[in-house]
Amino acid sequence: MGLILMVGFMIGGGLGLGLSTMLGTFAFVRARKQAPHRRHFWRVFMGVMVLMLILLLVAVNAYPLAPVRPGSDYDIAFRNLFQIGLAYGSCPGMAALLALLVTRLLPRKAPSMEPPPIPGAMS
């Protein structure tokens, strides 16, 4: 029975990692587009991502699960392990997405005061 329970954990973890990959890819693609326009972007993005990852992992660990009686309630144990795997697997992607949202609050870089180059002019 333990093997079946571990399969539930691995299925949840695999789905969580897939979700994390999608969210993380989206966040990093959007971050690369925003980075040239914001001050201290990467420093803030990575700092907030690490902080959010720690907070999300603590929140997953503190989340109360349904109690399981020894020797029975395998359906509840399977569901608990599936939820734990899904939550732990998706934490990095959610942290990246939350970090991207926080970086929207950063001030924009000042536009350069140089005039645009004249097309066709050789310098």
C-alpha positions, 0 to 999 in steps of 0.5 A: 500500500505504501507504494501506491501512496508514494505514487500519489505523492509523485503524481502530485509532485510531477503536476506541481513541477509542471505547473511551476515550470509554466509559471516560472517560464512565464515570469522569467519571459516577462521579467526579461522584457521588464528588466531594462525599464526598471531600476534594480530589477534583478536584485529585487526580483531574486530577493523577493523570489527567495523570500516568497519561496521560503514563505510558501514552503513554510505555509505548505508545511503549516497547512493542516491536513485531514487526519489519517487513522493507521491501518485504514483511510488510505484514500485520505492518506493518498489525497494528503500526499497528492496535495503535499506533492502538488503544493511543494512542486508548484512553490517555485513557480508561484514565488516567481510569479509573485516576485514579478508582481512585486517588481511592477511597483519598482520605479521606472528608469529615467529616459535618456536625454540624448536625442535619437540618432538621425537615420541615414547619418554616419557618425 
